[in-house]
Amino acid sequence: MFREDTIAKFRTIQTPFYYYDMELLRKTLSTCAGVAGRFGYKLHYALKANSNPEVLSVISGAGYGADCVSGNEIRAAVENGFNPKQIMFSGVGKSDAEIRLALQLGIQSLNVESRQEMEIIDELAGAIGLKAGISLRIIPNVDARTHRYITTGLEENKFGILPWEFDRVLETLKQLGNLRLKGLHFHIGSQITDLGVFKSLCHRINDINEWFISNQVRAEIINVGGGLGIDYQDPDRNPVPDFGEYFRVFKDFIRLQPDQELHFEPGRALVGQCGSLITKVLFVKKGVNTRFAIVDAGMNDLIRPALYQSYHRMENLTSVDPPEKYDVVGPICESSDCFGKAVSLPKTRRNDLLAIRSAGAYGQTMSSRYNLRDLAAAFYSDRGIAFRNIIRDI
Ligand SMILES: *Cc1c(COP(=O)(O)O)cnc(C)c1O
């Protein structure tokens, strides 16, 4: 993936930094949209995976709608070319100001997660004389079989409305004159690699959709959320997820009314593989049973390994020596600041450059200034590799 000339340029800039392969992003977007288009499915990109303006404008330019989880994400979506009529707003805790912003912009749907939220949206919409398009976020009780921190579709999770509340939700809906029900919304978790999970989701959605129809409520939108996983083990073998296989599950198992649209909200699957975190080795230190490669990126730059024990493939870009094993750790004062244990890398020395792969999703968007560290810069490969910030030679 990284050519010699690219590596030579990497050497001249301040590390750590995010490096985005925009060609791969475009290819992923067109593959996904191509298959979805064939089935007539609508796509909304989940901004929280990566909300860099450069990334957003490419995705909006490819014709995607947006799924936002905060008022600022809605603003970023609009500023970077998304049509408000194709923006969904999800989240268990929307503030009054965020709800008002969504109403004033006339977004497609606020995805509500409780009856109290329905009442508040109705009240705020009434106060500004608008009708609010809403979808009901429903807990389908399907186990995503992924890390428990990224499972959202189970009864014990904080998200959504439970089936035993449906009767009362419909009563509430009848009483609230400023709400228009547009859709039923589901999102069961993230990094789902077992497609059988989506098949179970389809069966649950069929039952729930039929229950609503038998109660004279026909949602025009069935939104199945995101969650499709990527290949963290071997990003070069599978740079683009198998969208054909994914959409095929829904084609085969979901039963819709002729006037119902199927919507998807992929995040990770679109942007995960196009980003890498490039970091420099500061020191190599011998431990009791291990060797540490201490790098200049930390959990503040990429928190996924510390937060979810997630795996990222690592490559030494500047050594081709026989491999040895290293614990690759960052400089932050936390023992969880570790990108991988016993990682096999070509013999690694001070000043080598490592690429931490598949970092395009939930990388930069989750970064922080913990330890008062600087935020990592981002570079985008098809702008002629815009390497500004030439600070020093290594
Ligand atoms: C996070 C999120 C998504 C995207 O999930 P991915 O696993 O990144 O595809 C989609 N919909 C909602 C409501 C979300 O919160």
PDBQT file of the ligand as one rigid body, heavy atoms in Angstrom, charges set to zero:
ROOT
HETATM    1  C1  LIG A 401     -22.948   4.292  15.026  1.00  0.00    +0.000 C 
HETATM    2  C2  LIG A 401     -24.221   4.178  14.295  1.00  0.00    +0.000 A 
HETATM    3  C3  LIG A 401     -24.241   3.680  12.991  1.00  0.00    +0.000 A 
HETATM    4  C4  LIG A 401     -22.995   3.222  12.258  1.00  0.00    +0.000 C 
HETATM    5  O1  LIG A 401     -22.463   2.063  12.776  1.00  0.00    +0.000 OA
HETATM    6  P1  LIG A 401     -21.232   1.338  12.016  1.00  0.00    +0.000 P 
HETATM    7  O2  LIG A 401     -20.975   0.136  12.831  1.00  0.00    +0.000 OA
HETATM    8  O3  LIG A 401     -20.096   2.264  11.997  1.00  0.00    +0.000 OA
HETATM    9  O4  LIG A 401     -21.717   0.981  10.639  1.00  0.00    +0.000 OA
HETATM   10  C5  LIG A 401     -25.447   3.637  12.338  1.00  0.00    +0.000 A 
HETATM   11  N1  LIG A 401     -26.597   4.027  12.941  1.00  0.00    +0.000 NA
HETATM   12  C6  LIG A 401     -26.611   4.497  14.194  1.00  0.00    +0.000 A 
HETATM   13  C7  LIG A 401     -27.892   4.924  14.797  1.00  0.00    +0.000 C 
HETATM   14  C8  LIG A 401     -25.443   4.585  14.914  1.00  0.00    +0.000 A 
HETATM   15  O5  LIG A 401     -25.460   5.040  16.170  1.00  0.00    +0.000 OA
ENDROOT
TORSDOF 0
